[in-house]
């Protein structure tokens, strides 16, 4: 081994942590995972077993409540935060107070107060925060950025963005902790943050105001009225869930079984709730009008119960229009569970068909179809691996896609303003929510 490996500590050892754990242990010549922390010791143990199997040095294990001690004893250079969204700020602030760098899963945090605290703490710190907006690294999104910056459709006036989560992926937010707004910020924060960040990056602009509408129309207790609810509380042990297309059978997926089903005895967290069980406090149908500091207006919609998964985005410009359609999967077949086993959205491509169309429509000429090669339908369109190369290998990125704490706040801003607008029925200014 040449030189001293960069030392990483990770807090939050659920399924999302695996990508980062694997990335570090695959780079053993220059990286070392020195500590893992979680509220659930069983989940830590699952990752420790995988690390041992890979032949990598075993990191120290800590309870999340002992995070300060973890920092003092293991002395990481960088902290990776992949825990429940509402707790991101706790670990970010602790790391920055010790001048450590932070890699944080989106969203950066879930409140304007904590967003302002993080920005202020980073200003005082020698450490920096990077938010992992992997959709920036998707080759399709890169091509859109190139076309816009080359002036393919002139000056951008407005953007339309329609994102569809299907009844495999969308449903998954309603069976786990994300169904609670106080933990996830709702989908306008947890999921739409990806989409708002893309628009921010494409436009090189920041949101300043939002007016939004949102409702819980399909999941939760609506399921009984729509005829979808089978009446069980959770999937495991329920006969009525056996052939339910909305059910997640964790016993069929080795990773989910190990991380969640087998870990329930430690903290009682249930990962396979009925998506129509009561208690949901987030929306499943949302739309927003967002004003940007550049003068551009975004019309955005998120649907979490679509029969197919994908998105449409268009840019209206002074010299034409650019359109992108991405079909992640053209329908959901409950019988096709893919390489993950259980029917749940993951790092692998959906087993159904998918495609993309990227088109430039200039004024007075035929539209041009843009070919970016074969579309990778796994790993966020190929974005994950490209992002990891920048994060852990120092790969050169001419598009400067590494997202800062400020980028994280700007992505959060539109979601927070939209949530506040839904609650008040009024347009809400970002400056009223994130005070600096």
URKA-V862402 format. One record per helix or strand of 2 or more residues. SS is the DSSP state (alpha for helix, beta for strand). FROM is the first residue (numbers start at 1). TO is the last residue. If there is no record, write none. Layout:
# URKA-V862402
ss & from & to
SS & FROM & TO
SS & FROM & TO
This chain:
# URKA-V862402
ss & from & to
beta & 6 & 11
alpha & 17 & 25
beta & 31 & 38
alpha & 41 & 53
beta & 60 & 63
alpha & 64 & 74
beta & 78 & 81
alpha & 85 & 97
beta & 101 & 104
alpha & 112 & 124
beta & 129 & 131
alpha & 134 & 137
alpha & 139 & 149
beta & 156 & 166
alpha & 169 & 172
alpha & 177 & 179
alpha & 181 & 184
alpha & 187 & 190
alpha & 192 & 203
beta & 207 & 215
alpha & 222 & 226
alpha & 239 & 241
alpha & 250 & 252
alpha & 254 & 261
alpha & 264 & 267
beta & 285 & 292
beta & 297 & 306
beta & 309 & 317
beta & 320 & 329
beta & 355 & 362
beta & 368 & 370
alpha & 383 & 393
beta & 403 & 404
alpha & 405 & 424
beta & 428 & 429
alpha & 430 & 432
